[in-house]
Amino acid sequence: MLDNGLCVLFQPNAGTSTVAVCALAEVRASRESRLTAGIRQLLARVAGAPGLWPEAAGSRQPALQVQTAVSRDYVELLVQCLPPDFPAALQLVRRQLFEPQLTREKLEAARAETVRAIKVSRQLPVALALSKTVGGLYPRQPGAWSVNGSIAAMSAITLEQAQRFQRDHFRPNATVLSISGDLPAAQVEAQVRSCFDDLLPGKTAPGREPFSPHPTIEAPRRLIMRGVDSSVIVLAGRAPTLADPDYPAAAVLSALLGSGMGSRLFQALRAERSLAYTVQAALTPSQVCSHAYVLATCSFANLPATQAAIERQLADIIEQGVSEAELARARQFVITSFMLNMQRNRDLAHYVGVFYASGGPEGLETYQRFAARIEKVSAGQVQELCAQIFAGPAIIIVEGSRQPRIGHSPKNRLN
């Protein structure tokens, strides 16, 4: 931890030819408002398009790969490089996150790209259903809006607002810098200090999110999307964060429900009855609007049977529990997926940073002891978590219709 609050995590990875530097600015979606929703996405797009690195006199051009991503918890800037270019990668992170030259031209390019992404997602049944899910679970919670924001917000955000938001929220004491590669720890520390030590911290670091009361969910929310062949049903509930002791059980429950051909939903909706085209289950253990969901795509005619089959599986777990055999399969699936994701520097840097940024010291401990904690998950814990998350879920249904869109408009009719 530097004096200015920058948290630095380093994971040595011997024998690799690259270095990954992952900067996670803990600028949460709750720091936006409905009028500025998506401003973090705009700034991330600008940060991910730095242009050519300026050549220093007498030196070669650094080889840098730059990517950005945004979640409700953070804005991520990931830079991959060769070991000799590690100092240049750190300088790029500093420049793009803390000292950006945010111009009107760059902002307009990012705005156009974000608007295109919003329009595309509104034409996809699954993306549309998931975009409405969090708002159904957290109807009064700041940050429950789409990470991309809305077209209305995109048209209203000014250059001055973006510059002020960047200056106020992208600070070293709200940033986790996670590094993985074949470098000596002493070298990493020295170069990080040299690059970031003189940055000034912000007023406050991120604290715990104040959650709104759990809503009373009375009936499914239905939307009609014309001009598409498939329908979508999502059942979702609030879920543990990475800092919660129940997170491992929630991860196992998600795998048990919808990961792989042996999962509950695959067997009930695909193998036994051919009701659904696709099934999935996911867990998003966020500080802002943490949730889990199960999802199926199917024909419009199969929507009632698909919903009934999903609800039957959830009720069976809540009332009867799970078998040791399917519990063992789900635990192994989670552990194997985690280990396979830990094979590259970019993934190591990303996941170490995410577990700490979203879960703090408790989250980092979960990462370090991940396999052991998953192995300890019991059938009773999975049953209890299923009841907590899915006993009264929010239900989002997108009814696909082959009828052409009214007036051949590119917009869908949403009710």
N, C-alpha and C positions, 0 to 999 in steps of 0.2 A: 504494500500500500504506500503510494507516494504521499508526500506531505500535503499535496493539493487534493487528495482523496481518490486519485486514479487507482483502481484495483487492477493488479497485473497477475495473471495466472500463466505459468509456463509448464508445458508437458514435454520433456525430452522424448525424442523419437529417433533412436539411432538407426543408421543405415538408410535414411531417406535422402533424396536429392533435392527436396524442396522445403520451404518454410511457409507456414500459414499464419497470418496475423488477422485475428478476428476482433473487431472493435464493436462492442454492443453498447450503444448509447441508451441508457434506461429512460427514454422519453416515452412515457406511456400514452396510450390513446386517450386516457382521461385528461391529459393536459390540453387536448384540443377542446373545441366546443362544436356544437352542431353547425355553426357558421364557418368553422375552419376545419371540419373533419376532412382528413386526407392531406393536411399540410405536411405531416411527417413523410407521407409517400412522395410528395413533391420534392422535399429536401433529399430524400434517399435517392431518387432518380438523378438529381443534380450531382450528388456525391459519387454516384456510380459512373458518371460520364465525364471524367477529368480531362479528356483530351491527351495530347502527347506530353509525356514527362519532359521538362526542360533539360536539355543536355548541359552538363557542366563542362567547362573547358578542359580538354584533354582526357575526358573519360567517356566510356561507352554508355549507350542508352540502357537503363535498367530494364530487366524483363519482369514486368508486373502484370498480373491478372487481377482484375477488380470486379467484384460482384456486390450487390446490395440486396437487402430483404427487409421487410417490415412486418412486425407482429403487433399485437396489442400491448406487448410489454416493452419492446425495444425497436430501435433502428440499427440494422447490422451493416457494417462495411467489412467485407472480407477481401484481403489482399494475399495473393500467393506469389512467391518469388523464389529465386535461387538464393542460397546462403549469402553470397557476396552482396546481394541487393537488399538484405534485411534492413539496413539503415534507410535506404530509399523508401521501402515499404512503410516504415514508421513515419517518415516525413510526409508521405502521401496521406496516411491516416490523419495526421495532425492538420494538414492543410484542408482536407475535405470535410472533416467533422468540426474542427474548432476555428479555422481561419479561412472559410470559403469565400471566394470572390463571386458572390451571388448576383448575377446580372439579370436584366429583364429578358434578354435573349435565352439564357439558360432556363429561367423559370417558365417561359412560354413553351419551350420544347418539352419540358417535363410535364407541364399542364396538358399539352396535346396528347402525350403518351398516356397519361393517367385517364383522361376522358375516353380514349380508345379502349383502354382496359375495362372501364366501367360499362361501356356500351356492349362490349363482347360478353361480359359476365351476365348481362341482363338478357341475353339471347340463349343462355345455357340453363336448362332446367335444374341441374344439380347446383350450380353456382348460385342461382336465384334462391333456391330453397335454403342453402346454407347461409346466405346473406341475411335472411330473415330470422334465422334460428336464435342468434345471440340476443337480438332485440326482444324476442319472445320470452327469454329466460331472465333478462335484466332490463325490463322496460323503462326504468328510471335511472339507470346506471350510466354515468359519464364514461364514454369509451365503448359503448355497446354498438355504435354505428360501424359501418363497413370500414375496413382498413384503408380502402381506396377513397373513402368519402363519397360524396354525391356530385353529380354534374353541377347542381346549383352552387355547392360550396366551391367547386373548382373554378367556376366562372367569377366568383366574388373575391377570392384570396388575392391580395395585392402583393407587390414586391416588398413593400415596407413591412407588411405583416409577416411575410416569410423571413425577412432579415431579422426582425425582432424576435420571432419564435426561435430561430436558430441561436441567436445570441443569448437568450434567456435560459434555454433548456439544454443545449448541447455543451455540457461542462464536464471537466475531468472527474469531479466527485460524483457524477451520475453516469460513469462509463466503466465498463469492464473490458480490459484488453487481454485477450487470450491468445497464446502463442504456442505453436507446436512445430518441432523440427529438430534436426541434428545440429544443435548449437550448444556451446557451454553456457550454463546458467549464469555465470559471472558476466559473460559477454552480453547476454540478453539484458540483464539488469542494468549494466553500464550504459548500453545504447538506449534503453527505454528512458532512463533518467536524463540522459543527455538531450533527448528529443522532447520530453514532456514536463520536466521538472519545473519550468518557469511559467507554465500555464496557471492562470488564476482559477480557483474554484467558483462554483455558483453559490447562491445564497443558501440553498438547502439541497440535500440529497433526497432521492425518492424514499417515501415512507410506505406504510401499509395502505392499501386501498380501502376506503369506506364502502362496504357493500350495501346496496339497497335491500329492503325486505324481499323475501321470496314471493313472487306473484302468485295469485290464485288463478290457475289456468283452467278455463271452463270448457273450451271446445277447440278443435283443430283450426288452424288458420289455413284457408284455402285460397290458392291463386290459380288463375287460368292463363295458360301460355298457348297461344295459337301458332300453328305452323310447325309443331314438333311432334315426333312419334312417341316419345316416352314420357311417363309421368314419374314423379318422385315423392317419396314419403320419408320424413325425418322425424325421429323421436329423440328428444334431447333433455338433459338435466344438468344442473350445476354439479361440478366435480371438484375433487381436491387439487391443490396446487403442488408444485414440486417440493415445497417446504413442509407439506402436510404428511404425517405418518401414514395416512391412508393411500398415498399416491401409488405405491407398489401394487396394492390390491386393485386399484382402479385400472392400472395398466394391464394386469392379468385379466380382469373382467372384460376389457375392450377386446383383447385377443381372443378370449373364449367366445365372445359373441360374433365377431366378424372378421377374423384374420385366418385365412387359409381355408382349404376345402373341408377340413375337419371341424370348422366352427359351427356353432349352433345355427346361425342364420343361413349359412351356406347350405347346410343339410336340410333345413326346414323349407327354404325358399327356392333352392336350385335342385338339389339332389333328389328330394322326395316328391316335389310337386311341380317344379318348373314354373313357379309363379313370377320370379323376378329375373331381370336381365343381369343386374349386378347387385351385390350387397357389400356393405362396409361398416366398420365401427371405428371410431376415432376418439382420442382423448386429447384435449387441449388444456394442459395444466397451467393456465396463465394467472398472473397477479390481477389482471383486469378481465373480468367475465370468464372465469375458468369454467369449462363445460366438457361434456362428453355426449356423443350421439351415435345412433345407429341409423343407417340409411339404406334404402332399396330403390332401384329404378325398375319400372314394370310398365305394362300396357295400362291404358285407362280402365279397361274392363277388369283388370286384376287388382285394382287399388284396394277395394274393400277386403278381399281375401288376403292380400299382402299385409295390410295393416293388422288384421286379426291374427295372422300367423306370428308377426313380430310381437304383438302384445301377449300372445300365448306363451312365447318363449321367455319373455321377461317375467311374466307372472309365475311361470314354472320355477325359474331360478329363485325368485323371491320367496315362494312358498315351499318348494321342495329342495332347494340347494343344487349343488353340482356334484358330479361323480369325481372320484379321485383320478380316474383315467383322463377325463377331459381337463381337469385342473392341471395335471402334469403336462399335457400337450400344450396348454395355453402358457404355462410358465416357461417351458422350453422354447416356445415360439418367441416370447418376449426377450429372453436372454440371447437367443441366436440372432435375432434381428438387431439387438443392441450391439453385440460383438461384431457383426458384419459391418455395421456403420462406423466402427472404430478403426478402420484399416487405412485411412488416409489422413494426412495432416489437416486438410481443410475440415474434415468431419470431427477430428479430435479437438481442434481449436473451437469449432462451432459448439459442440455439445458441452464441453467443459464450461465455456462461457455462458451458455444458455442455462445450464443447471444452477450456476452461481447467480446470474442476473435475475432469474425468475424465482429462485428459491433461497438465495443467500447461503450462509454456511451450512444450513440444513440441506439445501439442494445439492451443494457440492459433496457433502457426505453421502447423499443418496447416489450420486454419480460414482463415487469411489467404491462404494460397496453394493453396486447395483445388482449383480448376479446373486449375491448372498441374500439381499432383501427380497428379491423376487422368489427365491427358493423357499423363503419362510412364509409366503402367503398361504393362508389356509382356506379351505372350502367355506368355512364360516365367515371369514372376512369378505370373500367375494359375494356371498349371499347378502351380507349386510350392506355392502357398497351398492349392490344392484337395487336394493330397496331405497337407499338414500338418494340415488341418482334418478332412477326410472319409475318410482312408485306413482308419481304424478307428472309425467313428462310434458314438455311443450311439444306440440305436434304441428309440423308444417307440411302441407300437401300442395304440390304443383300438379295441376291437372293438364296434361298435354292433350292437345287437340290437333288433328290433321287439317282442320279447316284453315283456309288462308287467313292471314292477318287482315283485319278490317282495313279497306282502302289501300291494301298493299303497303301499309306503313311499316317501316322497319321496327317500330316499337311493338312490344307485346301488350296484350290487354291483361292487366293485373287487377283482380278483384279481392 
